[in-house]
Amino acid sequence: MKRINVTQSSMPPYEEYIEEIKEIWDTKWLTNMGPIHNRFEEQLKEYLKTDTISLFTNGHMALSIALQVLGISGEVITTPFTFASTTHAIVQNGLKPVFCDINENDYTINTDIIESLINEKTTAIVPVHVYGNVCDFEKIEKIAKKHGLKIIYDAAHAFGTEVDGKGIGTFGDISMFSFHATKVFHTIEGGALTYQNHALKKALETYRNFGIKNSDSVISIGTNAKMNEFSAAMGICNLRHLDEEIMKRKAVVKRYRENLSCQKGIRLCEEQKGLRENYAYFPVVFENEQRDAVAERLAAENIFARKYFYPLTCDFQCYNVKCNVPIARWVSDRVLTLPLYADLTQEDVDRICKRILK
Ligand SMILES: *Cc1c(COP(=O)(O)O)cnc(C)c1O
């Protein structure tokens, strides 16, 4: 039986990619902000409807650099219902993550709780547009303003998402995107930051290249987080086909919803209003605690769903902290992310759902 994974990387036509990287054999310019990198950057600005963007080797380094350049210190309020990267980036920068619970309907950070977690050490909020669901950015903005906090969005799941025609990367101080091979849009490995304050550009881009300002001066203890030309070329090719990919994903999600909505014991994410979605993930919550059994049953048929996000990051062995997040824990214990990619057929979706409902 053919294997169905939770995701499958999108690939541009082979010839297209070869065409795109051809010039590298003439220029011999492989990395360090080459012509393909710069072309790609311009295209992304347009697609994401933002006028400030910097590219990185991956999303994790981008997030880490965002925290450093904004001078975040002390405590950071964030969500444990996310990929390891979000929490790791905070802790790796010597910051203390303070875990806030999530909403029951969209699994983003619960803005009614944030203020109760703020103290004199708090300097930032790091919310996650988890599964591409958009956080309550207006409320977060209000809280941040009132308490003088920075907002850094983990938008790794939300590439191309728009709210009332506005790009998702235009909220907060900085938004991080991941272009990892498993994401809706990818550059093999890669990432980006978008930001409102143009003045950040210099600092972010110096940091990504060892803090080197010019041949005579190094102005910050930076790192190496540059995007190479081959990745940028993959990005240019994938971007060309992205809208079509998203349309195909939309059809898959529609089919899942037709099969699974209003089924007893199964909870789906509420659809958010006024959004241009990217259909990044399809999480299903099994209220009856059948999650593990369902996952096993699917695996027996060579279908691999993922317990995404389980465990919560605050429950990782490496952190060993106590955190009071009952909703996040409830969801994390019951959620399964179903296979979703552009070329998943309607027949496959039906087969997966049939297995689940049995
Ligand atoms: C993928 C991901 C990241 C990290 O991105 P990389 O490009 O893999 O470094 C961060 N946060 C979330 C929520 C992610 O899913």
PDBQT file of the ligand as one rigid body, heavy atoms in Angstrom, charges set to zero:
ROOT
HETATM    1  C1  LIG A 401       9.139  25.207  11.432  1.00  0.00    +0.000 C 
HETATM    2  C2  LIG A 401       8.912  26.043  12.629  1.00  0.00    +0.000 A 
HETATM    3  C3  LIG A 401       9.911  26.854  13.184  1.00  0.00    +0.000 A 
HETATM    4  C4  LIG A 401      11.365  26.801  12.784  1.00  0.00    +0.000 C 
HETATM    5  O1  LIG A 401      11.612  27.009  11.481  1.00  0.00    +0.000 OA
HETATM    6  P1  LIG A 401      12.911  26.364  10.773  1.00  0.00    +0.000 P 
HETATM    7  O2  LIG A 401      12.930  27.062   9.460  1.00  0.00    +0.000 OA
HETATM    8  O3  LIG A 401      12.688  24.900  10.658  1.00  0.00    +0.000 OA
HETATM    9  O4  LIG A 401      14.093  26.705  11.592  1.00  0.00    +0.000 OA
HETATM   10  C5  LIG A 401       9.569  27.692  14.234  1.00  0.00    +0.000 A 
HETATM   11  N1  LIG A 401       8.331  27.722  14.738  1.00  0.00    +0.000 NA
HETATM   12  C6  LIG A 401       7.350  26.937  14.263  1.00  0.00    +0.000 A 
HETATM   13  C7  LIG A 401       5.980  27.038  14.859  1.00  0.00    +0.000 C 
HETATM   14  C8  LIG A 401       7.613  26.057  13.205  1.00  0.00    +0.000 A 
HETATM   15  O5  LIG A 401       6.644  25.238  12.770  1.00  0.00    +0.000 OA
ENDROOT
TORSDOF 0
